[in-house]
């Protein structure tokens, strides 16, 4: 049985799959382009399944490693095929034309939009939107394990994602209900603008958010 289905075949899909495999999970990669999905799966090692989004996801956890608009379309298209699964939304709804705002209204989040489209018995959990792809592949940033901020309304779904995160060598931090995704998305937007700002010459999309005490 596949534990984790990852929709997408880009850098974030690679990063999440790498952590999943490090934690002993089995992985299915689904993408619009079968050849790209197979290439990613082959690069990850033996035993990783690959297919297209025409196939139903097998994993109990389904990670949407695609842009926000694509994530909404995928959840809508899958419909009841997602019933009983935990959906992980990793998206950051940034206006990439201006790189100066989010495309969701204040008081809302990408995760909440996606949850409204999902089956009632498919809880949505916000996670991995505050981690960059390269740090996920490495499993750390600056020698420290990654903190993965998690928000969701379903305690069992939060626990399932937390277990996956911890098994992959990262630290899960459940920060509250799904509405906390608003703050996670806003904060990551600020961090993304810092990565792109030449005044921060040492930032190269390889930083990590870390809570210390």
Secondary structure as the mmCIF struct_conf table of DSSP 4:
data_model
#
loop_
_struct_conf.conf_type_id
_struct_conf.id
_struct_conf.beg_label_comp_id
_struct_conf.beg_label_asym_id
_struct_conf.beg_label_seq_id
_struct_conf.end_label_comp_id
_struct_conf.end_label_asym_id
_struct_conf.end_label_seq_id
BEND BEND1 UNK A 3 UNK A 3
STRN STRN1 UNK A 4 UNK A 7
BEND BEND2 UNK A 10 UNK A 10
HELX_RH_AL_P HELX_RH_AL_P1 UNK A 11 UNK A 22
TURN_TY1_P TURN_TY1_P1 UNK A 23 UNK A 24
STRN STRN2 UNK A 27 UNK A 31
BEND BEND3 UNK A 32 UNK A 33
HELX_RH_AL_P HELX_RH_AL_P2 UNK A 34 UNK A 44
TURN_TY1_P TURN_TY1_P2 UNK A 46 UNK A 47
STRN STRN3 UNK A 49 UNK A 52
TURN_TY1_P TURN_TY1_P3 UNK A 53 UNK A 54
BEND BEND4 UNK A 55 UNK A 55
HELX_LH_PP_P HELX_LH_PP_P1 UNK A 56 UNK A 57
BEND BEND5 UNK A 59 UNK A 60
STRN STRN4 UNK A 61 UNK A 64
BEND BEND6 UNK A 66 UNK A 66
HELX_RH_AL_P HELX_RH_AL_P3 UNK A 68 UNK A 78
HELX_RH_3T_P HELX_RH_3T_P1 UNK A 79 UNK A 82
TURN_TY1_P TURN_TY1_P4 UNK A 83 UNK A 84
HELX_LH_PP_P HELX_LH_PP_P2 UNK A 85 UNK A 85
STRN STRN5 UNK A 86 UNK A 89
STRN STRN6 UNK A 94 UNK A 94
TURN_TY1_P TURN_TY1_P5 UNK A 96 UNK A 99
BEND BEND7 UNK A 100 UNK A 101
STRN STRN7 UNK A 102 UNK A 102
BEND BEND8 UNK A 103 UNK A 104
HELX_LH_PP_P HELX_LH_PP_P3 UNK A 105 UNK A 105
TURN_TY1_P TURN_TY1_P6 UNK A 106 UNK A 107
HELX_RH_AL_P HELX_RH_AL_P4 UNK A 110 UNK A 117
BEND BEND9 UNK A 118 UNK A 118
TURN_TY1_P TURN_TY1_P7 UNK A 120 UNK A 121
BEND BEND10 UNK A 122 UNK A 122
STRN STRN8 UNK A 124 UNK A 126
BEND BEND11 UNK A 128 UNK A 128
TURN_TY1_P TURN_TY1_P8 UNK A 129 UNK A 130
BEND BEND12 UNK A 131 UNK A 131
HELX_RH_AL_P HELX_RH_AL_P5 UNK A 133 UNK A 138
TURN_TY1_P TURN_TY1_P9 UNK A 139 UNK A 139
STRN STRN9 UNK A 140 UNK A 141
TURN_TY1_P TURN_TY1_P10 UNK A 142 UNK A 143
STRN STRN10 UNK A 144 UNK A 145
HELX_LH_PP_P HELX_LH_PP_P4 UNK A 146 UNK A 146
STRN STRN11 UNK A 147 UNK A 152
BEND BEND13 UNK A 153 UNK A 153
HELX_RH_AL_P HELX_RH_AL_P6 UNK A 155 UNK A 167
TURN_TY1_P TURN_TY1_P11 UNK A 168 UNK A 169
STRN STRN12 UNK A 171 UNK A 176
BEND BEND14 UNK A 177 UNK A 177
HELX_RH_3T_P HELX_RH_3T_P2 UNK A 178 UNK A 180
HELX_RH_AL_P HELX_RH_AL_P7 UNK A 181 UNK A 195
TURN_TY1_P TURN_TY1_P12 UNK A 196 UNK A 196
TURN_TY1_P TURN_TY1_P13 UNK A 198 UNK A 199
BEND BEND15 UNK A 200 UNK A 200
TURN_TY1_P TURN_TY1_P14 UNK A 201 UNK A 202
BEND BEND16 UNK A 204 UNK A 205
#
